[in-house]
Structures are given as C-alpha cells and as structure tokens.
C-alpha cells in the first residue's frame, strides 16, 4: 500500500511539474506576441494559462493534504 501511495504521489508531482513547464511556456509565448498577435489568440492563450494555473493549484493542494497524512 505504501509503495502504491508513493507511486501515485510521484505521478501527481510529475504531472504538476509538466503543467508548471507548460504554464511557463505559454507565459513566454504571450509575452513574445503581446504586441503583434491578434487579440483572439492572446485571449485563448491567457485562458489556457489560467486553466493550467488552476490545475496546478488543485494538484498542489491535494499533494499537501496527502503529505500531511
């Protein structure tokens, strides 16, 4: 049971790290294109970035809860 829990925590942590990297890439893309890209593209990128940020927070909170147990 303990090994399975550790595996789940590791998988969730890896997923969160991937989301953080994706969030950073989108942030850079927004910064790079903010003066040149169409508003619709920037809006979509910002929405995607916000959605990823929310996912990161949910994962971070869940991992904190699990680690306290």
Secondary structure, DSSP 8 states (H G I E B T S, - for coil): -HHHHHHHHHHHHHHHHHHHHHHHHHHHHHHHHTTTS-HHHHHHHHHHHHHHHHHHHHHHHHHHHHHH-
